[in-house]
């Protein structure tokens, strides 16, 4: 697959709250943002900065508000590990994290590049993140193969088990299968989220309220499942059971398919199971699911 290469710097300003799957990036030429395809044009900050969303990667949420309720986060230990590892990988020597999730870095900025296939419907640039000297000139379309993917932060986070593979249909099968193997190797080696008794996405989590998924000892799960649970609990804060959660998932309308099947599915209730009214689990591993672009 060919992706647009943009050269620039990673810089974390005082008001930014980078997490494990986004990083602030400023092109050497701010006009390069106009080269990024997509149904909605990217709107950079006054300094040219955009928070780049890492392609094929989903890290634990450090701040998610959603359509209802107030901002919440997943258990912060592994959320911070992923965020700090991302910043360290791109080249920051130290990261000082504040209570409000803003950070101070040394140095203030580091050189790097992104490889993007476009912006999503929210105007976010979705990209592979590279460090140092890019493999081509900025503005060029570069063929991304497994060798180049291996040199990205996206690969790095999944190889350490610090983030979940989360695929969308536009991401090519060859690269998806490479990251799938990488994630499975990390899981087999019990790295990061896959260490004993950490991730409970498939094993199941007892959810009796918001603290079940947000507290320090709360359930660690696929962020997309967390986001849907958070939204549901915001709507039903006094409801102790998840009996209506499958119906909520059906209404949310996430469209996807399973890699081993051809059928398109609508609603995560097709791959989420609720038992005893409060225990929720996914019936498919994250890398088996390919979501449709929105």
Steps between C-alpha positions, in 0.01 A plus 500: 500500500617853426470765770571872503822587683515825698820608673496715812540495876325351798433771757286476813373846601393583853128446434528168316400169659669232288398143563623165374354529151528872419801727468521874413675563168594818311606475132803694384257658255155548658346506150578128478184433701307597187655202321334252736196338334172441679137601511579773753799733478745506788485820707835557675554717806651847457852355528426240229456219750267204460455209739575207271299184567710185467376264228398147614572575868267552796650572843316523831303824533646776717210737436178400326181702529276355232151631417372478858624566851840621609855413398627164625812288457601137508737371770790740459801275557509349151343810346799703619748228407384511140497881488846532653641227277368675189663830596825326594506307173464810280800650681409689817762440771264561792128539555357668809130421528275737696178415684287657226663268240707777340872425471833680486767347278873532450588608237205716397482341156651215300518436123291236333240425236161347443361272230130553447225364276269784600282672756194341660151650511595699808785670316766308692816399318542123532858390440800281556754687712873499423799658669815669378579528130214396268549247217396755233428868447196659658192506280590175322289186491705222659435127469453360850602137539569283802859621524394865521209422732744331738677837538191682629368578847183312403692173468706577810202545733328184379823299520533598868139411572427857612217560254228300328499443124188669364449479126286689251412382151726747319814362664647242258473129574876438477578757770203392709617139500853609594372694802267211587800267523686760703211532747465123532872466572475766771201320651678164494800658673267662757633847432334816627121474498528128437676425830309268733171644627535841330283505185154351558344574159451131422498361854224733613458778753242550773360848442278641775559870438741752350774433755513139378668621180668825611657441842867412540400137560223510240461268203749548215333440165492595134447880493210475253316271743584739785361796303172323434471391865575854618230642273248241619577560868467875447145439373411257778705608805258345751455172311713229669468248216610490136189324374432775243864541393468269195207712380709814543781342297253410226380859487853642494533347155872419484549331162771237461587157376699209638820435303413132450150580372349703217179611672476865602365538854331797665519545877762377744236286669597249231839453672424600861346268757330599827442234767351516850385853424839653576784303341601619154751353258587503132481177307760601241855625539550865395716405200220282359275804449520747209282808546349692213618855455262764628 
